[in-house]
Amino acid sequence: MTDLVIDKMVEQYNKVLFNVQSCLTRFIHI
């Protein structure tokens, strides 16, 4: 695995994590 591939995976992972957190936060606030 190249560093570039790992960077892309981490980027995607962080995006998903951020989206999940946003959804959870909104869900909890309602």
PDB file of N, CA, C, O and CB in Angstrom:
ATOM      1  N   MET A   1       0.855  -1.203   0.000  1.00  0.00           N
ATOM      2  CA  MET A   1       0.000   0.000   0.000  1.00  0.00           C
ATOM      3  C   MET A   1       0.891   1.253   0.000  1.00  0.00           C
ATOM      4  O   MET A   1       1.858   1.361   0.754  1.00  0.00           O
ATOM      5  CB  MET A   1      -0.968   0.006   1.250  1.00  0.00           C
ATOM      6  N   THR A   2       0.526   2.173  -0.863  1.00  0.00           N
ATOM      7  CA  THR A   2       1.289   3.415  -0.904  1.00  0.00           C
ATOM      8  C   THR A   2       0.715   4.409   0.101  1.00  0.00           C
ATOM      9  O   THR A   2      -0.414   4.259   0.568  1.00  0.00           O
ATOM     10  CB  THR A   2       1.281   4.016  -2.328  1.00  0.00           C
ATOM     11  N   ASP A   3       1.501   5.414   0.419  1.00  0.00           N
ATOM     12  CA  ASP A   3       1.044   6.443   1.360  1.00  0.00           C
ATOM     13  C   ASP A   3      -0.180   7.159   0.811  1.00  0.00           C
ATOM     14  O   ASP A   3      -1.079   7.545   1.559  1.00  0.00           O
ATOM     15  CB  ASP A   3       2.168   7.456   1.648  1.00  0.00           C
ATOM     16  N   LEU A   4      -0.202   7.330  -0.504  1.00  0.00           N
ATOM     17  CA  LEU A   4      -1.322   8.035  -1.128  1.00  0.00           C
ATOM     18  C   LEU A   4      -2.628   7.288  -0.883  1.00  0.00           C
ATOM     19  O   LEU A   4      -3.645   7.893  -0.543  1.00  0.00           O
ATOM     20  CB  LEU A   4      -1.081   8.205  -2.640  1.00  0.00           C
ATOM     21  N   VAL A   5      -2.593   5.990  -1.056  1.00  0.00           N
ATOM     22  CA  VAL A   5      -3.796   5.166  -0.845  1.00  0.00           C
ATOM     23  C   VAL A   5      -4.245   5.268   0.612  1.00  0.00           C
ATOM     24  O   VAL A   5      -5.434   5.415   0.895  1.00  0.00           O
ATOM     25  CB  VAL A   5      -3.525   3.676  -1.226  1.00  0.00           C
ATOM     26  N   ILE A   6      -3.302   5.191   1.513  1.00  0.00           N
ATOM     27  CA  ILE A   6      -3.619   5.280   2.947  1.00  0.00           C
ATOM     28  C   ILE A   6      -4.223   6.650   3.247  1.00  0.00           C
ATOM     29  O   ILE A   6      -5.201   6.752   3.986  1.00  0.00           O
ATOM     30  CB  ILE A   6      -2.344   5.040   3.821  1.00  0.00           C
ATOM     31  N   ASP A   7      -3.644   7.691   2.675  1.00  0.00           N
ATOM     32  CA  ASP A   7      -4.181   9.043   2.871  1.00  0.00           C
ATOM     33  C   ASP A   7      -5.629   9.112   2.411  1.00  0.00           C
ATOM     34  O   ASP A   7      -6.477   9.681   3.099  1.00  0.00           O
ATOM     35  CB  ASP A   7      -3.332  10.083   2.111  1.00  0.00           C
ATOM     36  N   LYS A   8      -5.908   8.540   1.262  1.00  0.00           N
ATOM     37  CA  LYS A   8      -7.279   8.559   0.720  1.00  0.00           C
ATOM     38  C   LYS A   8      -8.234   7.807   1.641  1.00  0.00           C
ATOM     39  O   LYS A   8      -9.344   8.267   1.908  1.00  0.00           O
ATOM     40  CB  LYS A   8      -7.315   7.941  -0.697  1.00  0.00           C
ATOM     41  N   MET A   9      -7.797   6.660   2.117  1.00  0.00           N
ATOM     42  CA  MET A   9      -8.637   5.859   3.013  1.00  0.00           C
ATOM     43  C   MET A   9      -8.927   6.611   4.303  1.00  0.00           C
ATOM     44  O   MET A   9     -10.059   6.620   4.787  1.00  0.00           O
ATOM     45  CB  MET A   9      -7.962   4.517   3.327  1.00  0.00           C
ATOM     46  N   VAL A  10      -7.911   7.230   4.846  1.00  0.00           N
ATOM     47  CA  VAL A  10      -8.070   7.995   6.090  1.00  0.00           C
ATOM     48  C   VAL A  10      -9.028   9.159   5.857  1.00  0.00           C
ATOM     49  O   VAL A  10      -9.870   9.468   6.701  1.00  0.00           O
ATOM     50  CB  VAL A  10      -6.696   8.516   6.602  1.00  0.00           C
ATOM     51  N   GLU A  11      -8.885   9.789   4.710  1.00  0.00           N
ATOM     52  CA  GLU A  11      -9.757  10.916   4.368  1.00  0.00           C
ATOM     53  C   GLU A  11     -11.211  10.457   4.325  1.00  0.00           C
ATOM     54  O   GLU A  11     -12.087  11.096   4.908  1.00  0.00           O
ATOM     55  CB  GLU A  11      -9.346  11.536   3.011  1.00  0.00           C
ATOM     56  N   GLN A  12     -11.461   9.358   3.637  1.00  0.00           N
ATOM     57  CA  GLN A  12     -12.819   8.806   3.535  1.00  0.00           C
ATOM     58  C   GLN A  12     -13.348   8.430   4.914  1.00  0.00           C
ATOM     59  O   GLN A  12     -14.491   8.734   5.257  1.00  0.00           O
ATOM     60  CB  GLN A  12     -12.838   7.572   2.603  1.00  0.00           C
ATOM     61  N   TYR A  13     -12.518   7.775   5.685  1.00  0.00           N
ATOM     62  CA  TYR A  13     -12.894   7.341   7.029  1.00  0.00           C
ATOM     63  C   TYR A  13     -13.292   8.543   7.887  1.00  0.00           C
ATOM     64  O   TYR A  13     -14.296   8.508   8.599  1.00  0.00           O
ATOM     65  CB  TYR A  13     -11.732   6.567   7.693  1.00  0.00           C
ATOM     66  N   ASN A  14     -12.494   9.600   7.809  1.00  0.00           N
ATOM     67  CA  ASN A  14     -12.785  10.798   8.593  1.00  0.00           C
ATOM     68  C   ASN A  14     -14.090  11.439   8.151  1.00  0.00           C
ATOM     69  O   ASN A  14     -14.861  11.920   8.981  1.00  0.00           O
ATOM     70  CB  ASN A  14     -11.643  11.804   8.475  1.00  0.00           C
ATOM     71  N   LYS A  15     -14.339  11.446   6.854  1.00  0.00           N
ATOM     72  CA  LYS A  15     -15.593  12.012   6.335  1.00  0.00           C
ATOM     73  C   LYS A  15     -16.783  11.233   6.876  1.00  0.00           C
ATOM     74  O   LYS A  15     -17.754  11.820   7.353  1.00  0.00           O
ATOM     75  CB  LYS A  15     -15.605  12.000   4.785  1.00  0.00           C
ATOM     76  N   VAL A  16     -16.703   9.921   6.799  1.00  0.00           N
ATOM     77  CA  VAL A  16     -17.791   9.065   7.284  1.00  0.00           C
ATOM     78  C   VAL A  16     -17.994   9.286   8.783  1.00  0.00           C
ATOM     79  O   VAL A  16     -19.122   9.436   9.252  1.00  0.00           O
ATOM     80  CB  VAL A  16     -17.488   7.566   6.991  1.00  0.00           C
ATOM     81  N   LEU A  17     -16.903   9.302   9.513  1.00  0.00           N
ATOM     82  CA  LEU A  17     -16.966   9.500  10.959  1.00  0.00           C
ATOM     83  C   LEU A  17     -17.636  10.831  11.279  1.00  0.00           C
ATOM     84  O   LEU A  17     -18.485  10.918  12.166  1.00  0.00           O
ATOM     85  CB  LEU A  17     -15.555   9.445  11.579  1.00  0.00           C
ATOM     86  N   PHE A  18     -17.239  11.864  10.544  1.00  0.00           N
ATOM     87  CA  PHE A  18     -17.811  13.192  10.754  1.00  0.00           C
ATOM     88  C   PHE A  18     -19.312  13.183  10.479  1.00  0.00           C
ATOM     89  O   PHE A  18     -20.087  13.766  11.238  1.00  0.00           O
ATOM     90  CB  PHE A  18     -17.113  14.227   9.856  1.00  0.00           C
ATOM     91  N   ASN A  19     -19.717  12.530   9.408  1.00  0.00           N
ATOM     92  CA  ASN A  19     -21.141  12.452   9.057  1.00  0.00           C
ATOM     93  C   ASN A  19     -21.927  11.709  10.125  1.00  0.00           C
ATOM     94  O   ASN A  19     -23.026  12.120  10.498  1.00  0.00           O
ATOM     95  CB  ASN A  19     -21.324  11.761   7.699  1.00  0.00           C
ATOM     96  N   VAL A  20     -21.367  10.629  10.609  1.00  0.00           N
ATOM     97  CA  VAL A  20     -22.032   9.839  11.651  1.00  0.00           C
ATOM     98  C   VAL A  20     -22.194  10.690  12.911  1.00  0.00           C
ATOM     99  O   VAL A  20     -23.258  10.692  13.529  1.00  0.00           O
ATOM    100  CB  VAL A  20     -21.226   8.540  11.967  1.00  0.00           C
ATOM    101  N   GLN A  21     -21.157  11.399  13.281  1.00  0.00           N
ATOM    102  CA  GLN A  21     -21.219  12.255  14.469  1.00  0.00           C
ATOM    103  C   GLN A  21     -22.274  13.332  14.300  1.00  0.00           C
ATOM    104  O   GLN A  21     -23.018  13.625  15.235  1.00  0.00           O
ATOM    105  CB  GLN A  21     -19.854  12.895  14.746  1.00  0.00           C
ATOM    106  N   SER A  22     -22.344  13.923  13.113  1.00  0.00           N
ATOM    107  CA  SER A  22     -23.332  14.970  12.845  1.00  0.00           C
ATOM    108  C   SER A  22     -24.740  14.411  12.998  1.00  0.00           C
ATOM    109  O   SER A  22     -25.599  15.028  13.628  1.00  0.00           O
ATOM    110  CB  SER A  22     -23.138  15.559  11.428  1.00  0.00           C
ATOM    111  N   CYS A  23     -24.966  13.250  12.423  1.00  0.00           N
ATOM    112  CA  CYS A  23     -26.286  12.611  12.494  1.00  0.00           C
ATOM    113  C   CYS A  23     -26.640  12.299  13.940  1.00  0.00           C
ATOM    114  O   CYS A  23     -27.759  12.564  14.381  1.00  0.00           O
ATOM    115  CB  CYS A  23     -26.318  11.319  11.643  1.00  0.00           C
ATOM    116  N   LEU A  24     -25.697  11.742  14.670  1.00  0.00           N
ATOM    117  CA  LEU A  24     -25.939  11.395  16.072  1.00  0.00           C
ATOM    118  C   LEU A  24     -26.258  12.648  16.875  1.00  0.00           C
ATOM    119  O   LEU A  24     -27.183  12.658  17.687  1.00  0.00           O
ATOM    120  CB  LEU A  24     -24.718  10.667  16.675  1.00  0.00           C
ATOM    121  N   THR A  25     -25.495  13.691  16.645  1.00  0.00           N
ATOM    122  CA  THR A  25     -25.706  14.941  17.376  1.00  0.00           C
ATOM    123  C   THR A  25     -27.097  15.486  17.102  1.00  0.00           C
ATOM    124  O   THR A  25     -27.808  15.883  18.025  1.00  0.00           O
ATOM    125  CB  THR A  25     -24.642  15.982  16.994  1.00  0.00           C
ATOM    126  N   ARG A  26     -27.481  15.506  15.846  1.00  0.00           N
ATOM    127  CA  ARG A  26     -28.812  16.000  15.479  1.00  0.00           C
ATOM    128  C   ARG A  26     -29.892  15.118  16.106  1.00  0.00           C
ATOM    129  O   ARG A  26     -30.885  15.616  16.636  1.00  0.00           O
ATOM    130  CB  ARG A  26     -28.976  16.039  13.936  1.00  0.00           C
ATOM    131  N   PHE A  27     -29.687  13.828  16.041  1.00  0.00           N
ATOM    132  CA  PHE A  27     -30.656  12.868  16.578  1.00  0.00           C
ATOM    133  C   PHE A  27     -30.847  13.081  18.083  1.00  0.00           C
ATOM    134  O   PHE A  27     -31.970  13.061  18.587  1.00  0.00           O
ATOM    135  CB  PHE A  27     -30.194  11.417  16.297  1.00  0.00           C
ATOM    136  N   ILE A  28     -29.749  13.281  18.778  1.00  0.00           N
ATOM    137  CA  ILE A  28     -29.793  13.465  20.237  1.00  0.00           C
ATOM    138  C   ILE A  28     -30.486  14.784  20.582  1.00  0.00           C
ATOM    139  O   ILE A  28     -31.222  14.862  21.566  1.00  0.00           O
ATOM    140  CB  ILE A  28     -28.360  13.436  20.838  1.00  0.00           C
ATOM    141  N   HIS A  29     -30.254  15.803  19.787  1.00  0.00           N
ATOM    142  CA  HIS A  29     -30.822  17.124  20.081  1.00  0.00           C
ATOM    143  C   HIS A  29     -32.325  17.185  19.864  1.00  0.00           C
ATOM    144  O   HIS A  29     -33.015  18.008  20.465  1.00  0.00           O
ATOM    145  CB  HIS A  29     -30.154  18.171  19.228  1.00  0.00           C
ATOM    146  N   ILE A  30     -32.825  16.318  19.008  1.00  0.00           N
ATOM    147  CA  ILE A  30     -34.262  16.361  18.700  1.00  0.00           C
ATOM    148  C   ILE A  30     -35.064  15.777  19.861  1.00  0.00           C
ATOM    149  O   ILE A  30     -36.293  15.723  19.797  1.00  0.00           O
ATOM    150  CB  ILE A  30     -34.568  15.585  17.389  1.00  0.00           C
TER     151      ILE A  30
END
